[in-house]
Amino acid sequence: MTKLFSTLMSALLAVAAFMAAPPAAADMIPGSIRSAQAGLRGRALDMQRTATLAKIQRVMTAAQTANGQDVAPLGITPTTSLTPVQPQLITYSANPDKFEALGGTPLVTKDPNYYVIVDSDDALLTNTSLSALMPQAKAYWEHSVQWNTKLINGRYIEIGSREEGSGPVLRLWVNGVLAQAGRVAYQPNAGTGLNWTTYDLGATGTYELGIEVTGDFRFNGVRIEAGATLAKPTRADTVVEINIGDSYTAGPINNGTTRGENLVSIMGRYLGFKNVISSGLVGSGYVTSAGRKTAPNFYTDFVRPMLGGLDPDVIKINDGYNDSGSVGPTVTAAYAMWQQVRADFPRALIVIGGVWTSQGSQTLVTLQNRETQLKAQFDLWGDPFSLFIKSANPTGGSQSAWMLGTGRVGTPAYNGINDYIVFSDGIHLMDGYDNANGQWFVASKYRDAMIAGVNGFGATYNPGGVQVPKWPLAARIAGGAAPAGTVGNPYLLAIMSTGGGLIRTSSLKSGALPPGVTLGSLQMTLTGTPTTAGTYAGVITISDGASNVDVPFSIVVS
């Protein structure tokens, strides 16, 4: 036994010595040792990925029991003023240990009293909206980033920022629930003054606060009452997710001052991912430049350097429709980028998103073909710790593609759900502060697909066979309410269904449909041409075989 132990130790020491050898000596390593070396490194990487997946599973499971995304806002209306009231000023520059910066890297502006969080760079060489504020005249664009802190023994919080305009750029999350539905509009600052946004939380207590901001929000700090303190929030797990893509990822403001939420932020909240970084470049693609750098160079030149020391758990690369030329170059560029991301982040779960977009410039068949060929290249790649999530093609069972039809809000074509979830520009998702719009629908679809993908990993990374529960079945009328109809004109009511099982059916539980309009069982739509005026009310039941959801409707036909 002693001799066997000695032999084993000698072999292990030899392997360790060869693993530590400089690159120049690589050719001197015998094949058997090189094989052992690769095996040890492979097992170590598998252990890291196993730990990553376990953390992702924990936070995804917990998100279902404590998620404020679908909870109604608290109804706390803030006030804004140029004159602060609370006595204690706690700035980020002097107290970075009191704040958690989520969504990117905090950068000080030319004025050391103000910080911005950078998560994307829009039109790298042409956007000058922040060039006057940033060192080296860099122009940055931030969307849906967040400063978190914990208020202890306090009731009031005043948020200090330096703003030039009156745009709505701030929302407050209180213990994971929105304080109010809309964003706060500011009074323009005068001189070097600060704008103070004050929230009365109703009672003295402990609150985890998320200060969600967009635009060129320059954060100074917060004021609190005497006796209150701030602390940086702590949690057992924080998943860091980086999103790379085009304007869907970047989150452009489509609805002006009524803009709701950023798509990837909603995705993150549904999955429990706290630190979601949106590195999107408007108009970009794998090979399309649109006057900007292409997506691979955007990743190499901007995204990777801006990540600093971040070690992401999840990297999502979102495909769009900007690559409208030949599919071949797109697939080649995509594959090269995937390989580069994998080389940079060996332990991260890589998620390749299919072609999520409307049919603004390409037909559904074209988009589906592009996605199919990207998926074929993904399968050839064979990376064992990655997922491909389809969106243009059906995802299984009766579940159709996420975005169907050529219509848009305001100019419906009556041929698909896009009539109610795609903004009037015909390209981007409808947003707002409710959960009856395109942002919610696509985010929920992505959430369901992520759960299915994570649950599909085998024993290599999920030795315990852990399964993240599916979200409960949910259904809403696209757009929030049944649209009115007109006798003799085409009609469409679309139901957004997420969660639950993949095979879903719809049926008329009670009431009556307008004559000339029928319910598609698998499509979950009411379509046709009304023939008789009147008001028609009832209930449609959505079922996945295990659970049912009732969707009431009332249709006025004139």
N, C-alpha and C positions, 0 to 999 in steps of 0.2 A: 504493500500500500504506500510505504514511504517513497519507494522508487517511482511508482506511478505518479504520486503527487509531485515529486521533483521534476519528472518529465513534463507534466502538464504546466508547471510553473515556468520551466525553461521555454516552452513553446509560447506561452502568453507573453513572456518578457521579450521574446524575439519579435512577435507581432507588434508589440508596443514600440519597440525600437524602430521597426520599419515604418510604422505609421508616423513616427516623429521625424523620419528622414526628410531632408530637404528635397524639393522637386528635382534637382539635378541628379539625385541618386535613384530616381524612380526606375530607370532602366536596369538597375542592379538588383531590384527586388524580384525574387523568384516568383513564378506564376502562382504557386500554391499560397505564398504569403500575401500576394496582391489580392487573391480571392478571399482570403480570411479578412484582410483589411477592409475590402468592400463590404463583406458580410457584416462586420462589426458596425461600420458606418450606417449601413442600411437598417440594421436593427435599432440603432440609436435614433435614426430619423423616424422609423415606425413608432417608436415610443413617444416621440415628440408629437407626432400627428395624432396618436391615440389620445394623448392628453388634450390636444386642441379640440378634437371631436367631442370628448367628454365635457369640456367646458361649454362648447356650443350647445350640446344637448341639455345641459343644466339650465342655461339661461333661456333657451327656447321653451322649455317646459315651465319654468317659473313665470315667463311672460304671460302665459294663459291665465294664471291665477291673480296676477297683479299688473294689469295693463290699463292705462288710462286713455288709450287712443279712442275708444268707443264710449267713454264716459262723458256725460254732458258737462260743459264748462261750469265753474263754480259761481259765475255771475259777479265776480269781483271787478268793479269798474275803477280803473286807476285815475289819478289826476296828474296833470303835468304842470310844472312851474319852473321858472328860472331862479327861484329862491328856495333853498333847502330848509327843512324844518328840524330834522333829527340831528342830534349833536355829534354822534360818532361817525367819522368818515374813515372807511376802510378801502384803500385803493389797491388795485391789482399790482401796480408797480412796487408798492411797499410791502404788500402782503400776498405774494403769489401762492403761499401755502394755504390760503383760505379759500381758494377757488379751484375748480376743476374745469379746464378748457377742453371742450368736446367739439369735434368736427374739423379739426385742423391744427395748425401751429400758431400760437399767439406771437404776433410780431409788434414791436413798438413802432409807432409812427415817428415822424420827425419831431413831434412834440412828445417827450418821454412820459408825459402824464396819460397818454391815450394808447390803447392797444386795439388791434384788429386780429381776428382769427382768419387765417388764409386757408381756403380749401379748394380754390380753383382760380385759374387765370384766364379771363375771357379775352380773346383776340390779343394774344400776347404783345404784339407790336403796335396795336392801333388804339386800344382802350386807354384813355388818359384820365378816367374819372377819379382815380386816387393818386395820380402821379405827383400831385402837389403835396400829398401827405406822407408818402413813403420814401425811405432812403433809396438812393440811386434812381430816383424817379420811376420805380417799379409800379406797375399798374396791376392791382389785384381785384378780384371780385369774390365776395363771400355770400354764401347762401345757406340759410338754416343751420347756423352754427350756434353753440350754446355755451354760456358761462354758468356753471353750477356752484352752489354753495349751500350750507346748512345754517339756518337761523335758529339760534338757541335762546330760549327765554325772551322771545321777541314777538311783536305784533305788526310792526310797521317796517317796510323796506323802501328806501328811496334809491332808484337806480340812476347813476350819473353818466351822461354821455355828451359828446360834442357833436351836434348835428347842424347842418347847414339848411336843410329843407324841412318840409313838413310831411314827408312820406311815412306811411305806416310800416315801421321796421322792428317792432318789439312785441313779443308775447311772453307771459310768465306762466311757468308750470309750477304748481304747488302740490308737493307729494305725488307727482306724476300725473296730475290732472290740470287742464288748462284753467287759468283764473278767469278768462273771458274768451269769447269766440273770436273776436277781431283783434287786429294789431293796433298798437297805440300810435296815434299821430302826434307829432311834436310841434312845439312852438319853435320857430327859427331862432337860433342863438344870436346874440349880439356880442360883438367883440370876441373875447376869449371865454365867455361865460359857458356854464354847463346847463344842460336841460335835465331836470329831475322828474322822474316818473315814480309816483308814490302809490303803493298798494297797502291797503288796510286788510289784514288777514283775518280780522274779526275777533281774535282772542289771543292772549299771550300763550306761547307754546313753542314747540320745536317743529320746524318745517324744512324739508329739502326743496330748494328752489332752483328752477332752471330758467335762465334768462336767454330766450331764443331770439336771435337777431338775424337780419338780412341787410344787404346793401353795405354802404360804407359806414357802418356803425362803429364809432370810436368809443370804446368802453373805458371809463375812468375808475369806477368802483361803486360802492353802495354806502348809504348812511342808515344807521339803525339807532334805536332809542337807547338811553342810558340803562345799563344793567344787562343788555342783550349782548350776545357774542356771535361770531361766525366761525364755522369750521368747514374744512374740506370734506365732502361726502366720502364715505368709505363703503365698500361692498365686497362680497366674497369673490365675485367674478365680474370682469369687464371685458366684453368682446369688442375688439377693434375691427371695423369693417371699412375697407376702402372701395369706393365705387369709381370706375373709370368709364367714361362714355361721352355722349353728346349732350344736347340741350335737355333731353329727358332726365339725364343724370344731374346736370347742372341746376335744373329747377328754375327756368326762366319765369318772370312774372307775366302771366298771360291775362290775368283778370284785373290789371291795374290795382287800384286801392282796395279791392275786395279779395286780393289774393289770399289763398288759404295756406296750404302746406307744401313742403318739398317732398317729392315722391320717395327718394331714398331715405328721408327721415322717417316717413310713415312706415316704410319697410322695416327699418331698424327698430322702431318701437314695437311693432307686432312680434318681432323675433326676440326682443329683449336685448338687442345690441345697443349698448349705451353710446359708444363712440363711433359714429358713422361719418365718414369723411367723403365728401362729394367732390371728386376731381373730374368734373365734366367740362368739356370745351364745346361751346355752341358751334354747330355746323361741321364737326369733325367726324372722321370715320377711320377705318383701317388704312385706306389709301386716298380718301378725299381730303383736300386741304381747305376748300371754300375760303381761300384767302388767308388761312391760318396754317399752323404746322399740322402735319398729319398726326393721327393718334399714336403711332409707335414713337415718333419723335417727341410728341407731347408727353408721353410717359417717361421717356429717357431724360428729356431736358428739363421737365418741370415737376412732374408728379413724384418721381423717385427722389430728387434732391430735396423737395419740400417735406418729405416724410420724416427727414431727420433720423432720430433714433427709434421711431415707431417700429414695432414688430407686429404687423397685423395678423389677426387670426383668420380673417376672411377677406379675399380680394374678389370683387365682382366686376367683370368686364362686360359692359352692356353693348350689344350690337344695335345699331340704328339703321336708318334708311338712307343716310348720306352717301354711302357707297353704292351709287346707282349704275355704275359701269359694268364691265365684264366681271363675272363672279370669280374667275380664276385668280387674278391679282389680289382680290379681297381675301380669299382663302389663304393664299401664300403669306400675305402680310399678317393676317390674324394668327396663323400658326407660329410665325416668328415672334410675335408679341407674347403669345402664351408661354413660349419657351423662355423668353427673357424674364417674364414675371416669375416663373417657376424657379429659375436660377437665382433670382434675387431673394425669394421668400420660400425656402424649401418646406417649411412646416405648415404654411398657410393653406387653408381650404380655398381652392380656386373655383369660382362659379362663373361659367360662361353663359351670359344671357342671350337668348335668341333675338330675332329681329322684332323688338317691341316698338311698334310705331303704327300710325294710321296709314291709310292708303292715299296720302296726299299727293305723292308723285309717282308711285309705283303700284301696280295691281297686286291683289292678294296673291295670285299665282306666282308673280315675280318674287315677292317677299318670301313666300313659302319655299321656293326653289333655292333662294340664297341661304335661308336658314337650314335647309336640308343638306346643302353642300358643306356648310360650316360644321354641322353635326357630324357628317361623314369624316371630315378632317379631325374633329375632336376624337372620334372613335379610333382613328388610326394613331393618333397621338398616344393614347393608352395611358395617360397619367392616372395613377391609381387613387389620388386624393383630390379629385376634381369632379365637378358636376356640370352638366349642360341642361339648361332649363329652356324648353321650347315655349314660344309665345305666339308665333305666326301659324304654327301647325297645331292640330288637335293634340292634347296632352294625354289622352287615354279615356276609355269609357265613352260616355256621351259628352264629355267635357270638350267644348269647342276651343278654337283659338281665342286668345284674350280679346282681340280687337277686330271686329268684323264690320263690314259695310263701308260705304264711301261718303256717308253724310257727315255732318258736323252740327254743333249747336247753332241754331239760327238759320241754317239752310239744310234741313233734313232731306235725306234721299229715301227714307223709309225702307232701308234694306239692311239694317244691322244696328248693333248697340252703339256704334260710333256716332249715331245721330244725337246721342245724349251725353257721351263721355269725351268727345273730341271738341276742343275749343273752336271758335269761329275762324281761326286761321287755317283750319283743316289739317293741322299737323300735331299740335300738342294736346295733352290731356286737360280736360276741364278740371278746375280745382275750386276750392272754396273752404268754408269752415264746417261743412256737413260731411256725412259719410254716404253721400249718394252721388258721387262724382267719379270721374275717371281716375283721379289719384288714388282714392280709396280702393276702387275695383282692381286696378293693376297691382297695387301694393298687396292686396289680399291674395290675389292669384300667385304672386311671387312667394308670399309666406307659405301658402299651401304646397307649392312646388318644392320649396326648400325643405319643408318637413319630410315630404316624400323622398327627396334625395338623400337627406341625412339618415333617414331610417333604412336606406338601401345599402349602406356600407356593411361589408361582411366582417368576419372575425378578425381580420388583420388590424383594423382600426376600431372595431366595436366588439371586443371579445365577449362582453357581457350581454350582447344582443339588446341593448337598451333601445327603446322606441319612444320617440317624442309623440305625445298624443296629438291627434288632429284637432284643429279648432272646431268648435261647434258649427253646424250648418247655419248659414245666415243668408238672407235674401232681402233685397231692397229694389224698389222701382228706380231705374236709372233716371237721374234728374230729380229724384225726390218725390214726385207726384205724377199721377197719370196725366199725360198731355190731353188737351181738348181735341176733339175731332170735328170734321166738317163733312156733311153728306156729299158723297161723290168724290172725295179726295182720299188718297192713300193714308193709312193710319198705321202707327207702330207704337207699341208699348213694350219696352225691354226690361226684363228682370235680371238684376245682377245677383248671381248666386256664388257664394264662396264657402270654404270650410266643408266639413263632413266628408262623405265619400265622393268618388269621381262620377259614379253613375247616378244622375239626378233626373227626375221627371216632374212635370207640373200638371196639375189638374184643377178644374173649376170646382171648388168646394161648395160654394153657395152663390146666389145672385144670378145675374144674367149679363151676357156680353151684348154689345150693340149688334143688331142684324148686319151681316156682311163681314163681321170680324170673327176670327177663329183663334184658338189657343194652340200653339205648337208645343206638344208635350216635351220633346227633348230640347227644342230651341229656347223654351221659356220666353216666348214673345207672343204678343197679340198683334196680328196683322190682318190686313184686308181693307176694304172700302166700305165705310158705313153707309147704310141706305136709309136709316130712319133717325130723325132727331130725337133727343131725349137725354135723360140722365140714367146711367147704367152703373150699378154698384154691385160689389160682390167680394169674394175672397178666393184667391188662388193659393193652392197648397203646393209647396215645393218639398219633394221627398228624396232622400238618398237611400231609402230602404231600411234605415235604422232609426231615422228621426224625421220629423216634419216641421216645416216653418210656414205659417200662414201670412200671406201678403194681401192686405185689403186694398181695394181700388175703387175709384169713383170717376167715371168717364162722362164728360158732358159733350154731346154731339149736337151741333147747331146746323 
